[in-house]
């Protein structure tokens, strides 16, 4: 085997390490610079002092940076050791020869415990409940649902009277909290079940990583996802955590149907994509990823690509039709009603141009400097090799679609965490 400067593995690894280090430094500097600019901009370049509490939106554009951190020392005395213990357990799971089902189940539990422990630093159980306690959140809407069938039948007519977040999303987002209320009444139950549902994202991450990176890659991808600060904070603070794994699961299942030529996975993908579309309109942003991967296989397997696309579409439309027939839910009327709500609701305006790149900056910040540098390097390598169907290019297609859509305002970093 060659050695020295003639292209040996050691030399290539050293060169790659140097390049990654430089790229990380540049990405980190840009991340800090953009955050500093956004903070000073939102503070009126010194006209609003830091002693003035931030308003609850976009205080360090385009990042979420709250200037009122809270630390409950009594809870911290329990939570900090627990965080260290669970983090150590996550790393141990990645290293030890634990059977896969047990490892994944333990990983989901660790992700949930870690999120609740971090959230508890702000005041224990009360801090768990706080993100869902607002008048515009889903639990407030869930309390007035009554009959589920009647709720779905007249959802488009209810939109103007619903709390803000419930009025901006399809009805299953609210029905999740109707189910949560029946399983575990109160905001504490809603908070814990939200975190648990979000923690199931680890299963999707593991599946996607197993397909792309093999067993070793799956182990470390699951560990890195569980320990990523943005993932932990997202699970601990956002109701959207409950639908993200469904969006990710739809992508994983549909992609496996395509790659494995499997009708079972294709049907599962269609079912999960439909379910995701009933939780969030952002489910449509899965399609660019799948389209890139499908086009890459078009020349060699055109017949299957067409059958796969048709099968996925039939499943989605069949489930939508079944729901309409059994409950009266009208998809088109709902979309029209929400569009009307957006035109007049406070906080829904989107400055298109700034957020086309603001969404990408937000996702980059969520990844962190090393992974962001890795993504950029991966995309550049794919372009250089003309690997237009690569994972990196498919990921970029979804990110660009979300940024150019004009509907999101920094939220794409939540939607695509399973792609980390």
Order of alpha helices (4+ residues) and beta strands (2+ residues): alpha-alpha-alpha-alpha-alpha-alpha-alpha-alpha-alpha-alpha-alpha-alpha-alpha-alpha-alpha-alpha-alpha-alpha-alpha-alpha-alpha
